[in-house]
Amino acid sequence: MNTRRHLIALATAALLAAPVLAQTEKVTRIIVPFGAGGPIDQTARILAEAVKPTLGTVIVENRPGAGGNIGVSAVAKATPDGLTLGIATTASHGINPWLFSKLPYDPAKDFAPVTQMLRVPNVLVMNAETAQRLGINSLADLLKYAKANPGKLNYGSGGNGSAGHLAGELLKSQAGIYAVHIPYNGGAPAQLGLLSGQVDFNIDNLATAAANIRAGKLKALAVTTAQRSSVLPEVPALAETLPGFEIDTWWGLIAPAGTPADTVARLNAAFTAALNSADVKAKFARLMAEPAPSTPQAFDAFLQKERTKYQRVVKLSGAQVD
């Protein structure tokens, strides 16, 4: 009888303890400042799964809006305990500080960089039929035609101040050409405009343009990374013609400012190990993305460099949101 009572007591204690254990389990969340389904969201979810053996439960929370400002602001205001991370992007930490007259966060002071995640090359693409009609088979051909016919070429982008717009303005400035900018309401409409022949060329994200390049609908003339991309090695880098030209799409992990240095180091170790794993590399490759793990210090220096670069480029474009 005593044995039976003892067993019942143990079982009851176990049941009562279960909710307590569940409540004390720490959950790490990664705030993605854009909607679900896009490349940033997909890569965040790949990493969240990859670091579970080290960090335990990791969830992805989407907070889109205002060009990424809403989600990034939420990271800045979170408790600096290492349980809330976010994604810093080309827009949030490179372009937006100069595009918006006021931000709900300070990109230089409100965050503790953890690691860069990846880089996705951008690519200068022409409508294939337009390229054939104008006899443009290379970047040199494009620049030669543009110089001989100022204002006859146009290019599309996802809108004023978008990465494609700024890359186009930088191209015009460094190459000494003039092409008319046609802003669309987002990257998808801009690509449709290019495919339909409404515009002559775009500087688009390789992940977005790759399928139509392979299908022969778009002609890739150059990638905008400093060197050729391993994803598209046959296409020259724009810097081979215009030295110093470098604009690509990147994102990385950040924590709120004030997160303890040992916590940042622990997070960096977990995520860089995942980024260096063969499984994550293979999954990123399917998204045309190249892992770019770094130390927190190197990522911080990179963010500072990007802010400086885009200050000049945004001023050059004349773009402003408010």
C-alpha positions in Angstrom: 0.0 0.0 0.0 2.8 2.3 1.0 4.5 1.5 -2.3 1.4 2.3 -4.2 1.0 5.7 -2.5 4.7 6.4 -3.1 4.3 5.8 -6.8 1.2 8.0 -7.0 3.1 10.7 -5.2 6.0 10.5 -7.6 3.7 10.6 -10.7 1.8 13.6 -9.3 5.0 15.5 -8.6 6.2 14.8 -12.2 2.9 16.1 -13.7 3.1 19.3 -11.5 6.7 19.8 -12.5 6.2 19.5 -16.3 4.6 22.9 -16.8 7.3 24.6 -14.7 10.0 23.0 -16.9 8.2 24.2 -20.0 7.9 27.7 -18.7 11.6 27.9 -17.8 12.8 26.7 -21.2 14.5 29.7 -22.9 13.4 30.4 -26.4 15.5 32.5 -28.8 13.7 34.5 -31.4 15.0 36.0 -34.7 13.0 39.0 -35.8 12.9 39.2 -39.6 11.9 42.8 -40.7 10.2 41.5 -43.9 7.3 39.2 -44.7 7.4 35.4 -44.8 8.6 33.5 -47.8 11.3 35.8 -49.1 15.0 35.1 -49.2 15.7 36.8 -45.9 12.9 34.8 -44.2 14.0 31.6 -45.8 17.6 31.9 -44.7 16.7 32.9 -41.2 14.5 29.8 -40.9 17.4 27.6 -42.2 19.7 29.0 -39.6 17.1 28.7 -36.8 16.8 25.0 -37.5 20.6 24.6 -37.8 21.5 26.1 -34.4 18.8 24.2 -32.4 21.3 21.6 -31.2 23.3 24.4 -29.6 20.8 27.1 -28.6 17.7 25.0 -28.2 14.3 26.3 -29.5 14.8 29.1 -32.0 11.7 30.7 -33.6 11.4 33.2 -36.5 9.1 36.2 -36.1 8.2 38.3 -39.1 7.6 42.0 -38.5 7.5 43.7 -41.9 6.9 47.3 -42.7 8.5 50.7 -43.5 11.4 49.2 -45.5 12.5 47.0 -42.6 12.4 49.8 -40.0 9.6 48.4 -37.9 11.2 45.0 -37.3 14.7 46.4 -36.7 13.3 49.0 -34.2 11.7 46.1 -32.3 15.2 44.5 -32.0 16.6 47.8 -30.7 14.0 48.0 -28.0 14.2 44.3 -26.9 15.8 43.2 -23.6 19.6 42.6 -24.2 19.6 39.1 -22.9 20.7 37.2 -26.0 17.2 35.8 -26.5 16.1 38.4 -29.1 18.0 38.7 -32.3 17.2 40.4 -35.6 18.3 40.7 -39.2 20.3 43.8 -40.3 20.0 44.3 -44.1 21.5 46.6 -46.8 18.3 48.7 -46.4 18.1 48.9 -42.6 21.7 49.6 -41.9 23.1 50.9 -45.2 20.4 52.8 -47.1 17.6 53.8 -44.7 19.8 56.0 -42.4 20.2 58.4 -45.4 16.9 57.8 -47.2 14.6 58.6 -44.2 14.8 62.0 -42.5 14.2 60.2 -39.1 14.5 56.6 -38.0 13.0 54.9 -34.9 16.5 53.4 -34.2 20.2 54.5 -34.4 22.0 52.0 -36.7 25.3 52.8 -35.1 24.4 52.7 -31.4 21.3 50.6 -30.9 22.7 47.2 -31.8 25.4 44.6 -31.0 26.6 43.0 -34.3 26.7 39.1 -34.0 27.8 37.9 -37.5 27.2 38.6 -41.1 25.1 35.9 -42.6 25.5 36.0 -46.4 25.9 38.0 -49.5 23.7 37.7 -52.6 25.2 39.1 -55.8 23.2 41.6 -57.8 23.4 41.3 -61.6 23.0 43.8 -64.4 20.5 42.2 -66.8 19.0 43.2 -70.1 15.8 42.1 -71.8 17.3 39.5 -74.1 15.3 40.7 -77.2 16.3 44.3 -76.6 20.0 43.2 -76.2 19.8 41.3 -79.5 18.1 44.2 -81.3 20.6 46.8 -80.2 23.6 44.4 -80.7 24.6 44.5 -77.0 26.4 41.4 -75.9 28.6 42.7 -73.1 28.8 45.5 -70.5 31.3 47.3 -72.8 28.6 47.3 -75.6 26.0 48.7 -73.2 28.2 51.5 -72.1 29.3 52.3 -75.7 25.6 52.4 -76.8 24.6 54.6 -73.8 27.4 57.1 -74.4 26.5 57.4 -78.1 22.7 57.6 -77.4 22.3 59.5 -74.1 18.8 59.1 -72.6 17.7 56.5 -75.1 18.2 53.6 -72.6 16.1 53.3 -69.4 16.3 51.0 -66.4 13.8 49.8 -63.9 13.9 49.4 -60.1 11.7 48.5 -57.2 11.3 52.2 -56.4 13.1 55.4 -55.5 15.8 54.6 -53.0 15.7 50.9 -53.6 19.0 49.0 -54.0 18.4 48.6 -57.8 17.8 52.4 -58.1 21.0 53.3 -56.2 23.1 50.8 -58.1 21.8 52.2 -61.4 22.7 55.8 -60.3 26.2 54.7 -59.2 26.7 53.0 -62.6 25.6 56.1 -64.4 28.0 58.3 -62.3 31.1 56.0 -62.6 30.5 55.2 -66.3 29.6 58.7 -67.3 26.4 57.7 -69.0 22.8 58.8 -68.8 19.8 56.4 -68.7 16.3 57.2 -67.5 15.2 55.6 -64.2 11.7 54.0 -64.2 10.6 53.3 -60.6 8.1 50.5 -60.0 6.2 49.6 -56.9 8.4 46.7 -55.8 10.9 44.3 -57.2 8.4 41.9 -58.8 6.7 44.6 -61.0 10.1 45.9 -62.0 11.1 42.5 -63.2 7.9 42.2 -65.2 8.6 45.5 -66.7 12.0 44.3 -67.9 10.6 41.0 -69.2 7.9 42.7 -71.2 10.4 45.2 -72.7 9.0 48.3 -70.9 12.5 48.9 -69.7 15.9 48.0 -71.2 17.9 46.9 -68.2 17.7 46.4 -64.4 20.2 45.8 -61.7 18.5 43.0 -59.9 19.1 40.4 -57.1 20.6 37.3 -58.6 18.3 35.1 -56.7 15.4 36.8 -58.4 16.9 37.0 -61.9 18.5 33.6 -62.1 15.5 31.6 -63.5 15.0 34.0 -66.3 18.7 34.2 -67.1 18.7 30.4 -67.4 15.5 30.5 -69.6 17.2 33.0 -72.0 14.7 35.7 -71.3 17.3 37.9 -69.6 20.9 38.5 -70.7 23.3 38.8 -67.8 26.0 41.4 -68.5 27.8 41.8 -65.1 27.6 41.0 -61.4 28.0 44.0 -59.1 30.2 42.2 -56.5 33.9 43.1 -56.4 34.8 39.7 -57.9 32.9 37.3 -60.0 30.3 35.2 -58.2 30.8 31.5 -57.7 27.2 31.1 -58.5 27.6 32.7 -62.0 31.3 32.5 -62.7 31.0 33.0 -66.5 29.6 36.5 -66.0 32.2 39.2 -65.4 32.2 41.6 -62.4 31.2 45.1 -63.1 34.4 46.2 -61.3 36.5 44.6 -64.1 35.3 47.5 -66.3 34.6 50.1 -63.6 37.2 49.6 -60.8 35.9 50.0 -57.3 32.3 49.4 -58.2 30.7 47.1 -55.6 27.1 46.9 -54.6 25.5 43.7 -53.4 22.7 42.5 -51.2 23.7 41.3 -47.7 22.2 40.6 -44.3 23.4 39.5 -40.9 22.5 38.9 -37.3 22.2 41.7 -34.7 21.3 41.8 -31.0 20.2 44.8 -28.9 22.9 47.1 -27.7 24.0 46.2 -24.2 23.9 42.4 -24.8 26.9 41.0 -22.8 30.0 40.4 -24.8 30.2 36.7 -23.6 26.6 36.2 -24.8 27.4 37.7 -28.2 30.5 35.5 -28.5 28.3 32.4 -27.7 25.8 33.4 -30.3 28.5 34.1 -32.8 30.1 30.7 -32.3 26.7 28.9 -32.8 25.7 30.8 -35.9 29.1 30.8 -37.6 29.4 27.1 -37.1 26.0 26.7 -38.8 27.0 29.0 -41.6 30.2 26.9 -42.2 28.3 23.6 -42.3 27.9 21.8 -45.6 24.1 21.4 -45.1 23.5 25.2 -44.7 25.9 26.0 -47.6 23.9 23.7 -49.8 20.6 25.2 -48.8 21.9 28.7 -49.3 23.3 27.8 -52.7 19.8 26.9 -53.9 18.8 30.5 -53.0 21.9 31.9 -54.9 23.3 33.0 -51.6 26.9 32.8 -50.4 27.5 32.4 -46.6 29.7 35.1 -45.1 30.3 34.3 -41.4 32.3 36.9 -39.6 33.4 37.9 -36.1 31.2 40.5 -34.4 34.0 43.1 -34.7 34.4 42.4 -38.5 30.6 42.7 -39.0 30.6 46.0 -37.0 33.4 47.4 -39.3 31.5 46.2 -42.4 28.3 48.0 -41.2 30.2 51.2 -40.7 31.7 50.9 -44.2 28.3 50.3 -45.8 26.7 53.3 -44.1 29.5 55.5 -45.4 29.2 54.1 -48.9 25.4 54.6 -49.1 25.5 58.1 -47.7 27.3 59.1 -50.9 25.1 57.0 -53.2 21.8 58.1 -51.7 22.9 61.8 -52.0 24.0 61.1 -55.6 20.5 59.7 -56.4 18.6 62.5 -54.8 16.1 59.9 -53.3 14.3 60.6 -50.1 11.3 58.9 -48.6 10.1 61.6 -46.1 
